[in-house]
């Protein structure tokens, strides 16, 4: 996880007169660990610090109070991208893909059943205390309300864990008193919120921020398979019209033939990876009303709009304008 995601925890502990050295020691970590905010931190250390903070502060709502201090910078690169989303549906969609850039504590899921939408969060650390899940849900509610410029209140919140802490603080921060002992962690809300515009969103920055986030994901996958490495290299070069097999092979320190062989062994090819990356980005860009087809063609590395239109028809079975109309 990033050091930025740790900041709300440190601030909450400090408000209870628990300093960074005491907090680290209480978590069984080197006192000097938090002398300077680390660039990254193992998730297990964060969980230990969260539990130590709750214990040392003697605060039964410590997780809620940590989530209450969340702000855009907490989520690092993808937090900036959320500020450029056109509506909340898009912001939650991007959260599902990019929250791993801030932390690897768990994953978001969103489902819609008629007028009822459900935000769920599946922890990667089910053995962690309730403070972890509560900090996440408090952070989502606080950040969402800040983004909307008004309180966004769920109709129902349910947690899988139990708690005997005062319900008053839950109501203040989450907007409702949660249910405990549920099958999963979930917050229900009006599905109409998904189409709510993000006020003052600078949507013109979205394509650049999205590609930056994709590059960061690609860098995280560098230790993975060759397909992930090629995809990352493709995304780095798309806006500069430099996506050619020989150039990507050079980026990866391979000969063209070696790269082709490795991709074939992985059941793929350079063209398949390139088309997949372009198709994923194209669908996202087409949902941005402010981007013309010429703009999108340029962002995807096509020299002309007609080439983009032909390629998109091959991928989806319809032209980009029709797909955009249907999607919107």
N, C-alpha and C positions, 0 to 999 in steps of 0.2 A: 504494500500500500504506500501511497505518497505521504511525505511529511505534512503536506497541506491538510490532509484528512485528519491528522493527529491534532491540529491546532485547536479545534473546539474543545477537545478533551483537556488539553493543558490549561485553557482559559477557564473552564469550569472548575478544575481542581484549584487553580489560583484564587478563585473567588471564595473558596473554602479554606484559604490560607494553607493549601498543600502545594509546596514548591516542586519544581521539576525533579530535583535530586531525591526528595523524599518519596515522590511518586514512583520514580524508577526503582528505588531501593525496595519499596513496598511491593513492587511487582517481581522482585527477585532479579532485577537487571542491574547492570553497572550504573552507579549514580551519575557518571559522566555522560551517559548515553544521550540525555536530553539537554546537555549544555548548549548545544546548537541544534536547531531543528533539523533532523536528518532528512536527506532527500527521499529516501525510502525506508521502510520499516517492515519486518516480517509481521504478518497478520496475527500470529500467535502472541507477539509482544504487545500489539495494540490491545488485544483482548485481556491480557494480563494487566496492562495499565488501566483499562476501563474498570476492571474489578477492584484493583487497588485503590483507584480514585473513589469509588463508591464506599469502600470500607474506611479509608482514611478520612473522608469528608463526612462520614456517617449520614449519607444522603440516600434514602430509599428510592429517590427519583433521579439518581445521578445520570442514568442513560437518557432520560427525557431532557434533562438540562444540557447535556452535551449536544443532542440533536437540535435544541433550541438555538444554538449558536452557529448553526450551519449557514454559509453564505456562498455565493458563486465560486469564489476562489477555493473553497473546500474541495470542490470536485475537479480541480485542476483543469486540464485542457477541455474535457467534455463539458465542464460547467460553463465555459465561455461559449461553447456551441449552443447550449440550451438557450442562451440569451438571444440567439439569432434565429430560433425556430419560429415559424409563423403561427403555430397554435399548440395547445397543450397535448394533443394527440401525437404530434410529431415529437415534442419534447420527451414524452414517455417512451416513444419508440426508440429514440436515440439513447435514452437511459438504459434500455435493455441491452443495447449493443456496446455502449462505451463506458458504463460504470466501472468496468474492470480497469480502466485507465486511472481511476482514483483508488480503488481497493479491490481485493479479491475475497471479501468477506462473505459474499452471497450474490444472488442474482434476482433481478426484478422480473416480474411477469405481469401482464395486463390482459384481462379478458373482459368481454362485453356481452351481456345478455339482455337484449332489449334496451330499456332505459337504465339498467344497472351496470355500472362498470366496477371492476374489482382490481385493486392494486395488491399484488402479493409479493412477498420477498422470502426466498428460500435461502436460509443460512447455510454456509459451507462448514459452519462450526456449531452443530446442534448441541454440543456439550457446553457451550458458552452460557454465561448467566443471561438473565432476561434483559440486562442493561444493553446488550448489543442490539437486539431486535428493537427495543424501545427507542434507542438512539436513532436508528434508521428511520422508523416511522415518524418520529418527531421531526427529524431533519427534512423528510419529504414534505410534510405538511407545512412547516415553517418556510421552506424554500419555495414551495408552490404558491403559497399565499403572497410571499414577497414578489414573485414573478408576476402574479395576477394583479397586484396592487390592491388586493382586498382579501379578507379571510376566505379560504376554501375549506369548508367543513364537511368531513365525511358523514354519511348517514349511519355508518356502523363500522366499528373497528373490533377485530377479534385477534387474540394472541393464543398461541399454542401453550405458552407457559402459564404458571399460576403467580399471583401476586397478592399480598395482603397490605400493600402500600395504600395510602389515602387516595381515593378516587378524585378528589378535588383537583389535584395537580394534573392528573390525566385529562380531566375535562378542560382545564385551562390551556394546556399545550396541544392536545389532540383534537379538541373541539367536542368530543363525546367521551363518555365513560366506556372503556373497552370491556369486552367479554373475555374471560380467561378460560383456559383448558379447551380451546377450539382445536379442530383438526389441523389447521394451518394458520399462518400469520396473514391477515388480509384486512384491507380497508375498502369499504364499499362507498361509491360516490355516484352522483348523477352523471350519466354518460354524456350529457350535453356539455360538460366541462371540457371534453376532449376537443371540441370544435371552438373553444374559447380562444380568441386571438391573444398572443403574448403582447402586451402593451409595449410600444416603443422598440420592438424587435428590429434589429438591423439585419434584415433578411439578405441584404446584398453580400454580407460577410459569410453567410452560411456555407456556400460551396467551398470556400477556402478553409474554413474551420473544419468542415467535414473531411476534406482530404488530408488535413493535418492530423486529425484524429485517426484516420485510416493508416496513415504512415506510422503513427505511434503504435497502433495495434500490430502493424507489420514488423516493427522493430522488436516488439515483445515476442513475436513468433520466429525470430531469427534462429533460435535454437531448435525450431521445429522442422517440418519436412520441406522439401524443395518447392512444393506448390505454394506454401505460405511465403517462402522467401521470394519467389517470382512475383507473387501478387503484391508484396510490399514494394518491390522495385518498380513494378508497373505503376502503382499509385503515386510513387514519387515523381515519375516522369510524365504522367498523363498530361498535365496542363502545359508542358513544354514541348509537346509533340515529338518526344524523343523515345517513344515506346517501340523499339525494334529489337528483335531477338539478339542480334550481335551486341547491342548496347547493354541490354539486361544481363547477358552472359558475362560481359566485362565487369558490370557492377558486382556480380556475384563471384568474380574471380574464377570463372570457368571458360572453357572453350565452348563454341556453339554446339558442337557435336556432343560434348559431355552433358551440357544442359538438356539437350533434346533427349539423350538417353535416360537421364535421371527422371525427367518428366514422364517419359514413356513407362518407366518402371513403376512410377506412382499412379499410372493409369490416366495420365493427362497429357496435355500438349501446351505449347506456348500460346497458340491461338485460343484454346479453350479458357486458359487463365485470363488472357486479355479480354475476351468477350464477356466472361463472367464478371470481371471487375467493372467493365463499362456498363453492362446491363444493370448491375446493382446500383451504381451511381446514377445512371440515367433515370431509373424509376423514382429515385429520391428527388432528383432535380426537377423532374416533370411535375412533382407535387408543389413546387415553388412557383406560384403564379407570376412572380416578378422576373423569372428567367425566360428569355425567348428561346426558341429552338436553335437559333444561331449561337446564343450564349452557351447552351448546353453542348452543342456540337464542339465548340471550342474547348470547353472544360474537359471533354472526354478525349481530346486529341485528334478529332477529325478535322480535315482541312476545309471541308464544305458541309453545309447542312444536308445536302442531298445524300452524302455518304452516310451520315448519321441516320437519316430517315430509312435508308435501305437496310442498314444493319439492324435497326430496332425492329423493323418489320420481320426480319429473319428470326430475331430472338423471341418476339412476342406474338407474332401473327397479325399485328395491326400497326398502323402508323403512329408516330408519337403524339400527334394532335388528338387522335381518337382515344388513345390510352389515357392522356391527360384529362380529357373531358369526362371519361368514365371514372377515373380515380378521384376527381374533385367533386 
